[in-house]
């Protein structure tokens, strides 16, 4: 009798559905980016991955339940271009309204003070800001390394916060005055750069689905790096199966400069260096020719579209519609705080919508196009198929956007269009791998005030030294 009872209990336990770790339910609209939106939909996360999505009435039990009533639920946004350390020199008045080359040269005098503490603090604050703007995965291109192991400090901050992080190890081994010169202390030895890239990949890179940290190789630009570094970075990336990232076609006179220096146009130069392929994504790409766009599409080389930065430094508007029509993976990037001065991917998404319509008219860009760029497109740029979509087996990275209050009064027919046309809006919840980093609009970490104080101490010291020195550097 006891045996039968024991067996019955075992059957009952085996048939009981597993409780999910997290359930987000009652969405005004659940946009999975893997099919039509689901009104009233829900998504559950177990062990960091989406375990199920569905229509109202079929929700599983869960340990943590988030009510998304009157909210749009989307995959986490993906930031495909950033220089997080620059938030230490945000809105720096002496160079706020100068030409791009002067801006870069002058700020380099402050950045040479960089150390592990400064990078850790700036990354912690930068990732917190990204999370508060709906971002769950970001890259970063730290291209100044006056001391070793600065990328390690970034990764420490990301691990502490629980942010999905894919930094590209930036570098500068050549000074180019015409494109903005960097101070000598920020110019690195080529072999040292390559050795550090190998160390970072061996130490931190995780190729598995759901990886919280991956490493890419990111020489700053073909005009601040030697051909040797560009070519050997491509070979190293191929050997270790990691991504490549750099700036390209960012300024109007770049083509003339590239022709005079190398006898190649920027996209031709990329190909010459061995970067013309699906492993690569480039930042800005404002001035490609029609032929260039065809090549990028054929190569499946991605583009990080940085609308606010491009406007702030007065360069131009990237041909996003043409790039996407050619099959180029296009993601969204907020770029460095010292040029954009914010890290809200919602604001970048709205700006991308406006610029797209400005260039191509009212049918040129819709809110769903931008949402696709900010999620699926960003994932493609980073070479990831496990983020940017909410479907079973994908990463449990979710954002809950409130669509209520006076700014959304009257917006009933399309939650996605309302998301970008109305507002401003900040996430109510930002979730990475099933864990809320932002809950009810507030960062979950108890260290925010402490880290803001540390960031302020470092930032003020840098800027005061510059001002007291008379900017002589």
MONOR-V558397 format. One record per backbone hydrogen bond with DSSP energy under -1.0 kcal/mol. NH is the residue of the N-H (numbers start at 1). CO is the residue of the C=O. If there is no record, write none. Layout:
NH:CO / NH:CO
This chain:
5:1 / 6:2 / 7:3 / 8:4 / 9:5 / 10:6 / 11:7 / 12:8 / 13:9 / 14:10 / 15:11 / 20:61 / 21:45 / 22:45 / 23:64 / 24:43 / 25:66 / 27:41 / 28:71 / 29:71 / 30:38 / 31:73 / 38:30 / 40:27 / 41:38 / 42:54 / 43:24 / 44:52 / 45:22 / 46:49 / 49:46 / 50:394 / 51:44 / 52:44 / 54:42 / 58:55 / 63:20 / 66:23 / 68:25 / 71:68 / 72:401 / 73:29 / 74:399 / 76:397 / 77:134 / 78:374 / 79:137 / 80:332 / 86:83 / 87:84 / 88:85 / 89:86 / 92:89 / 95:92 / 96:93 / 103:99 / 104:100 / 105:101 / 106:102 / 107:103 / 108:104 / 109:106 / 110:107 / 111:107 / 112:108 / 113:110 / 114:111 / 119:115 / 120:116 / 121:117 / 122:118 / 123:119 / 124:120 / 125:121 / 126:122 / 127:123 / 128:124 / 129:125 / 130:126 / 131:127 / 132:128 / 133:130 / 134:131 / 135:130 / 136:77 / 137:77 / 138:164 / 139:79 / 141:82 / 153:149 / 154:150 / 155:151 / 156:152 / 157:153 / 158:154 / 159:155 / 160:156 / 161:157 / 162:158 / 163:158 / 164:136 / 165:212 / 166:138 / 168:140 / 169:216 / 170:168 / 173:224 / 174:224 / 180:177 / 186:183 / 187:184 / 188:172 / 193:189 / 194:190 / 195:191 / 196:192 / 197:193 / 198:194 / 199:195 / 200:196 / 201:197 / 202:198 / 203:199 / 204:200 / 205:201 / 206:213 / 211:208 / 214:165 / 216:167 / 217:243 / 218:169 / 220:171 / 224:221 / 230:226 / 231:227 / 232:228 / 233:229 / 234:230 / 235:231 / 236:232 / 237:233 / 238:234 / 239:235 / 240:236 / 241:237 / 242:237 / 244:279 / 245:217 / 247:220 / 248:283 / 254:251 / 257:253 / 258:254 / 259:255 / 260:256 / 261:257 / 262:258 / 263:259 / 269:265 / 270:266 / 271:267 / 272:268 / 273:269 / 274:271 / 275:270 / 277:275 / 280:277 / 281:244 / 282:302 / 283:246 / 284:304 / 285:248 / 285:283 / 286:249 / 287:249 / 293:289 / 294:290 / 295:291 / 296:292 / 297:293 / 298:294 / 299:295 / 300:296 / 301:296 / 302:280 / 303:329 / 304:282 / 305:331 / 310:306 / 311:307 / 312:308 / 313:309 / 314:311 / 315:310 / 320:318 / 323:319 / 324:320 / 325:321 / 326:322 / 327:324 / 328:323 / 331:303 / 333:305 / 335:81 / 339:336 / 340:336 / 348:344 / 349:345 / 350:346 / 351:347 / 352:348 / 353:349 / 354:350 / 355:351 / 356:352 / 357:353 / 358:354 / 359:355 / 360:356 / 361:357 / 364:361 / 370:366 / 371:367 / 372:368 / 373:369 / 374:370 / 377:372 / 378:373 / 379:375 / 380:376 / 381:377 / 382:378 / 383:380 / 384:379 / 390:32 / 393:50 / 394:391 / 395:386 / 396:48 / 397:395 / 398:431 / 399:74 / 400:429 / 401:72 / 403:70 / 408:405 / 411:408 / 412:410 / 418:414 / 419:415 / 420:416 / 421:417 / 422:418 / 428:400 / 429:400 / 430:438 / 431:398 / 432:435 / 434:396 / 435:432 / 437:430 / 438:430 / 439:442 / 441:428 / 442:439 / 444:437 / 451:447 / 452:448 / 453:449 / 454:450 / 455:451 / 456:452 / 457:453 / 458:454 / 459:455 / 460:456 / 461:457 / 462:458 / 463:459 / 464:460 / 465:461 / 466:462 / 467:463 / 468:464 / 469:465 / 471:466
